[in-house]
Amino acid sequence: MRPIFDEKDEVILSQRIQSWNERMGPRVGDYIRLKDGALERFTYHWPDGMQTGFGGSFYLGTGYVSYSGSLNPNIPINRIQDTGEMMNGTFWFFHHDMQCAHNGVDVKVPCRMYEEVL
C-alpha cells in the first residue's frame, strides 16, 4: 500500500518545485513536441542536447529530476525551442523524505513545453 500524500509532503513538494524552477532552459522532466508531432519528455541532459523518452519514472529531487527508463537519441540544443506553454507532468518522491521501499508519493508538477525545430 502506497503512503498517502499529506501536509508534510506538500511542504517538500513546494520546496522542490521552487528549486527546480530556478533551473534555466530545458530540464529533465519537461515536455517536447517532436517534428513528427509526438509528445515526449526530456530524460537526460547532455552539454550539447537533450535525450527524450516516453514513459518511465521521474524522481523529483531538490533542484533536479532523475529519470529511469529508456532513452531516445539526443536532440541538439539549437533545435529545441521554448513554446511558453506549461503542462503537468507526473513525478514522485519519498513520503516525508524517508527513503525506503514502497514509500513513494506521486505528484503532478507544472513542466515547461518545448518544440523541436528545423
ABEGO torsion letter per residue (X at the ends): XBBBBBAAAAAAAAAAAAAAAABBEBBBGBBBBBAAGBBBBBABBBAAEBBBBBEEBBBBBBGBBBBBEBBBBBBBAAABBBAGBBBBBBBBBBBGGBBBBGABBBBBBBBBBBBBBX
